[in-house]
Amino acid sequence: MVNDLVKATGTTHREVNAGLNRRIGVPSRVGAEEQVIRRAAGAARAWLDELGSSG
């Protein structure tokens, strides 16, 4: 999903990951628990939906 967001936003992986971290309220997902990864995946899906790129 990060690749899709990079294409949809025209930004970098770094910027997309930082944006996802902000959306879920964590400074980093390095070593994150499964719950945090799931929240990030949900945030990525929602972001793609917002951009109209989910289909």
Protein Blocks (a to p, Z undefined) as FASTA:
>chain_A
ZZmmmmmnopafklmmmmmmmmnopabfghiafklmmmmmmmmmmmmmmnopmZZ
